[in-house]
Amino acid sequence: MMQKVQQPKLIDVDAMARWVRDNGVENIITGMADAIETDFKRWERFDKVARVASHTPIGVIELMPTSDGEEYAFKYVNGHPSNPARGFQTVTAYGMLADVDNGYPTFFAEMTLLTALRTAAVSVMVARHLARPDSKVAAFLGAGSQSEFQALGMRGTLGIEDVRVFDTDPEASEKFRRNLEPLGFKVTVCDTGEEAVQGADIITTCTADKANNTILTNDMVKEGVHINAIGGDCPGKTELEGSILDRGPVFVEFPPQTRVEGEIQQKPEDFPVVELWKVFNGQEPGRESAEQITIFDSVGFAISDFSALRYLRDSTKGSDLLKEIQVIADPDDPKDLFSMVNSPLLVS
Amino acid sequence: MMQKVQQPKLIDVDAMARWVRDNGVENIITGMADAIETDFKRWERFDKVARVASHTPIGVIELMPTSDGEEYAFKYVNGHPSNPARGFQTVTAYGMLADVDNGYPTFFAEMTLLTALRTAAVSVMVARHLARPDSKVAAFLGAGSQSEFQALGMRGTLGIEDVRVFDTDPEASEKFRRNLEPLGFKVTVCDTGEEAVQGADIITTCTADKANNTILTNDMVKEGVHINAIGGDCPGKTELEGSILDRGPVFVEFPPQTRVEGEIQQKPEDFPVVELWKVFNGQEPGRESAEQITIFDSVGFAISDFSALRYLRDSTKGSDLLKEIQVIADPDDPKDLFSMVNSPLLVS
């Protein structure tokens, strides 16, 4: 009984960059937000585990698996805050899909770019439920790799073009301006976080230090603001002053993971949170008034990567962006693996 | 500050098969056994977690990570006992190494063949401490993908050429004979497990059913035998009659994983086991008499894959077996990931 196996396909870095340029960052983020929300709505179908982390003093390497019973996905991702100073990315990632039925890998992709897109897509998915629909100004505390993707996502969903930014590294803020102004944004580079959040309807915190910092203090947060706290995915790394978390409902992806990694690690284990999938399904309220402060304590969850990988796979199907990556050994007789190394003549 | 990143290298299936044919299965297994034992001896340096498994009724997909603080490795591996009947491998795998210092992947490899080699290498590493040095006859219960690798490993270490085999599938036994006789083995194909273990000094159980079976019963095990129980890596899957485990010391890789997946899942949680790394370091005895029955309750642990990947990487360094797999996004300014998708002219 022979059947030639399909080797998995690969979207490498060049292919990913081409795919994004061909389709547009805003379009992709919006489409991906829809795909992720669709998967969040069928939350209970997924096999969910907190990510598996290997920590060292200078960084972390994580594996993030999940499955809906038909497809399996995981992402490899590192987080090394000191990397940029040495010419490396803080976060690099790749991921794959597999067929649960036979366990064979089907699709690989670089996920450094894809993670930036999916993180923005998650922020968008959440902001369209929680930010005030009349939001006009977005503040960014942190102007690193994620920041432009976040800004484009917010524009794609809420039409926001007025963005304010603060970063301890002025060159990062200038890069943010240089990238976004030509795309039609009004960018205000600020000297302090306090200045950046002036008049902001949405505040995005996206820094990478591996420490408990206070990027955003309680007095900086005004009524009606939506906080999009995307930085800080480690035990011992937070960005918000703890008292902010008492001022409005805190929305999370997967509570067991967020309690360890998110802003709420500052709070007791029974600190109340709202699970986003329940909001999307109408089981829990989102924003309830224009004055309410809403807080998204984002840490990034495997289901979003699952959705992003499938979105990419479906979007690139049959295209010349795909390479083949030959990692599945496929002897003619499946019990005769040895034949592949026994004689050159027998190798399939 | 710019530095061009090294994209990870890949050993794909064809390259792996060529490497094995060029170097020889027995040589590789013996060399790999040394490499694994060296790493087991520095056991306490490793970050150890039980594998992360996603179970479905028809199979399992697992991630097996570990790190020694300098290099990180993980393996993706599935186990689907019904696969061969559908023309697929029971087990497929691939793996990678990463640099802990910056979190970047450095090396990828197919690991279906590599796992067969490393599983044989682990059996060899253990058998040379636990089997009687005068062992002459090896019995194999199960003639699937692993069996020839196991036989060649035993010959490479203990000089065993007299092998006896039983499989419920007679074609698998014939394949075992067909592969090994031309290599100088005396192969006896048997009609029952009882017949196969007659006169055997080493009994290897290597079946793939996902169930609690009794491939080896207590009355089949004579004094002085070394049992190499390599099949059965799932909760709810065992091969040995439980009372066998009371007849001699049970040696294991990583107790928290073996208690869930190994033969000792039949026993209470405090069932005594001997950790192999302590035997290799002289902290615990191995075989203590010619009459003793020794039992290796093998489930496969991440450190062995770590060692196997490094052995392969070191052995193929600089060779034309390596391909490049471009999965690390590498913008000129590490904080300017967006530049890679913003304009074709800016892509590095």
Interface residues (C-beta under 8 A of the other chain):
Chain A: M1 M2 Q3 V5 L10 D12 V13 D14 M16 A17 V20 R21 V25 D47 V49 V52 S54 T56 I58 G59 V60 I61 L63 P65 S67 G69 Y72 F74 Y76 N78 G79 H80 N83 P84 A85 R86 G87 F88 Q89 T90 T92 Y94 M96 A98 V100 D101 N102 G103 Y104 P105 F108 A109 E110 T112 L113 A116 A143 G144 S145 Q146 S147 E148 F149 D169 E171 A172 K175 N179 I325 Q326 V327 I328 A329 D330 P331 D333 P334 K335 D336 L337 F338 S339 M340 V341 N342 S343 P344 V347
Chain B: M1 M2 Q3 V5 L10 D12 V13 D14 M16 A17 V20 R21 V25 D47 V49 V52 S54 T56 I58 G59 V60 I61 L63 P65 T66 S67 G69 Y72 F74 Y76 N78 G79 H80 N83 P84 A85 R86 G87 F88 Q89 T90 T92 Y94 M96 A98 V100 D101 N102 G103 Y104 P105 F108 A109 E110 T112 L113 A116 A143 G144 S145 Q146 S147 E148 F149 D169 E171 A172 K175 N179 I325 Q326 V327 I328 A329 D330 P331 D333 P334 K335 D336 L337 F338 S339 M340 V341 N342 S343 P344 V347
